[in-house]
Amino acid sequence: MDKDRIKGSAEQAKGKVKEVAGRATGDKKLTAEGKANKVSGKIRSAVGGLKDALRGR
C-alpha cells in the first residue's frame, strides 16, 4: 500500500472531524476547512491507488 493512500485516508478522517465540529459549533470556516481536507484526502488516496496500480499491486 502506497504512503499516499495512508496519508489520504488520514486526511479524510481529519477533514470529517473538522467538518462535524464546525457544524456542531456553527463555525462555517471550520466546516469549510473540513470539507477541503476531505477532498484533498480523496485526491491523495486516488494518487496512491494509481501508484499501486502502476506497480502491479
C-alpha atoms as an extended CHARMM CRD file, in Angstrom:
* protein
*
        57  EXT
         1         1  MET       CA              0.0000000000        0.0000000000        0.0000000000  PROA      1               0.0000000000
         2         2  ASP       CA              1.3600000000        3.3750000000       -1.0080000000  PROA      2               0.0000000000
         3         3  LYS       CA              2.0990000000        6.0390000000        1.6300000000  PROA      3               0.0000000000
         4         4  ASP       CA             -0.1410000000        8.4820000000       -0.2470000000  PROA      4               0.0000000000
         5         5  ARG       CA             -3.1340000000        6.2100000000        0.2840000000  PROA      5               0.0000000000
         6         6  ILE       CA             -2.4690000000        6.0560000000        4.0190000000  PROA      6               0.0000000000
         7         7  LYS       CA             -1.9370000000        9.8100000000        4.3200000000  PROA      7               0.0000000000
         8         8  GLY       CA             -5.0020000000       10.4320000000        2.1680000000  PROA      8               0.0000000000
         9         9  SER       CA             -7.1730000000        8.3120000000        4.4360000000  PROA      9               0.0000000000
        10        10  ALA       CA             -5.8510000000       10.1500000000        7.4870000000  PROA      10              0.0000000000
        11        11  GLU       CA             -6.5330000000       13.4870000000        5.7920000000  PROA      11              0.0000000000
        12        12  GLN       CA            -10.1100000000       12.4240000000        5.0320000000  PROA      12              0.0000000000
        13        13  ALA       CA            -10.6700000000       11.4130000000        8.6560000000  PROA      13              0.0000000000
        14        14  LYS       CA             -9.2350000000       14.7080000000        9.9040000000  PROA      14              0.0000000000
        15        15  GLY       CA            -11.4850000000       16.5710000000        7.4950000000  PROA      15              0.0000000000
        16        16  LYS       CA            -14.5620000000       14.7040000000        8.6810000000  PROA      16              0.0000000000
        17        17  VAL       CA            -13.7890000000       15.5710000000       12.2980000000  PROA      17              0.0000000000
        18        18  LYS       CA            -13.2960000000       19.2470000000       11.4280000000  PROA      18              0.0000000000
        19        19  GLU       CA            -16.4870000000       19.3260000000        9.3800000000  PROA      19              0.0000000000
        20        20  VAL       CA            -18.5730000000       17.7810000000       12.1660000000  PROA      20              0.0000000000
        21        21  ALA       CA            -17.0100000000       20.0650000000       14.7940000000  PROA      21              0.0000000000
        22        22  GLY       CA            -17.6730000000       23.0840000000       12.5900000000  PROA      22              0.0000000000
        23        23  ARG       CA            -21.3170000000       22.1340000000       12.1470000000  PROA      23              0.0000000000
        24        24  ALA       CA            -21.7450000000       21.4920000000       15.8770000000  PROA      24              0.0000000000
        25        25  THR       CA            -20.3140000000       24.8750000000       16.8190000000  PROA      25              0.0000000000
        26        26  GLY       CA            -21.7500000000       26.8030000000       13.8940000000  PROA      26              0.0000000000
        27        27  ASP       CA            -18.2550000000       27.6880000000       12.6640000000  PROA      27              0.0000000000
        28        28  LYS       CA            -18.5520000000       27.9690000000        8.8770000000  PROA      28              0.0000000000
        29        29  LYS       CA            -14.8060000000       28.4000000000        8.4050000000  PROA      29              0.0000000000
        30        30  LEU       CA            -14.0260000000       25.1590000000       10.2530000000  PROA      30              0.0000000000
        31        31  THR       CA            -16.7280000000       23.3450000000        8.2730000000  PROA      31              0.0000000000
        32        32  ALA       CA            -15.2270000000       24.5880000000        5.0090000000  PROA      32              0.0000000000
        33        33  GLU       CA            -11.7190000000       23.5550000000        6.1050000000  PROA      33              0.0000000000
        34        34  GLY       CA            -13.0430000000       20.1030000000        6.9230000000  PROA      34              0.0000000000
        35        35  LYS       CA            -14.6420000000       19.7380000000        3.5020000000  PROA      35              0.0000000000
        36        36  ALA       CA            -11.4190000000       20.8850000000        1.8340000000  PROA      36              0.0000000000
        37        37  ASN       CA             -9.3890000000       18.3600000000        3.8510000000  PROA      37              0.0000000000
        38        38  LYS       CA            -11.7560000000       15.5750000000        2.8440000000  PROA      38              0.0000000000
        39        39  VAL       CA            -11.4070000000       16.4450000000       -0.8400000000  PROA      39              0.0000000000
        40        40  SER       CA             -7.6300000000       16.7040000000       -0.6430000000  PROA      40              0.0000000000
        41        41  GLY       CA             -7.5390000000       13.3580000000        1.1780000000  PROA      41              0.0000000000
        42        42  LYS       CA             -9.6300000000       11.7210000000       -1.5330000000  PROA      42              0.0000000000
        43        43  ILE       CA             -7.2960000000       13.0750000000       -4.1980000000  PROA      43              0.0000000000
        44        44  ARG       CA             -4.2220000000       11.8830000000       -2.3230000000  PROA      44              0.0000000000
        45        45  SER       CA             -5.7650000000        8.4270000000       -1.8750000000  PROA      45              0.0000000000
        46        46  ALA       CA             -6.5350000000        8.2690000000       -5.5810000000  PROA      46              0.0000000000
        47        47  VAL       CA             -2.9320000000        9.1700000000       -6.4260000000  PROA      47              0.0000000000
        48        48  GLY       CA             -1.7240000000        6.4370000000       -4.0920000000  PROA      48              0.0000000000
        49        49  GLY       CA             -4.0990000000        3.9570000000       -5.6990000000  PROA      49              0.0000000000
        50        50  LEU       CA             -2.7930000000        4.8870000000       -9.1090000000  PROA      50              0.0000000000
        51        51  LYS       CA              0.7860000000        4.3870000000       -7.9420000000  PROA      51              0.0000000000
        52        52  ASP       CA             -0.1550000000        0.9620000000       -6.5590000000  PROA      52              0.0000000000
        53        53  ALA       CA             -1.8220000000        0.0480000000       -9.8550000000  PROA      53              0.0000000000
        54        54  LEU       CA              1.2470000000        1.0710000000      -11.7940000000  PROA      54              0.0000000000
        55        55  ARG       CA              3.4130000000       -1.0820000000       -9.5570000000  PROA      55              0.0000000000
        56        56  GLY       CA              1.0790000000       -4.0050000000      -10.1220000000  PROA      56              0.0000000000
        57        57  ARG       CA             -0.3010000000       -4.3770000000       -6.6050000000  PROA      57              0.0000000000
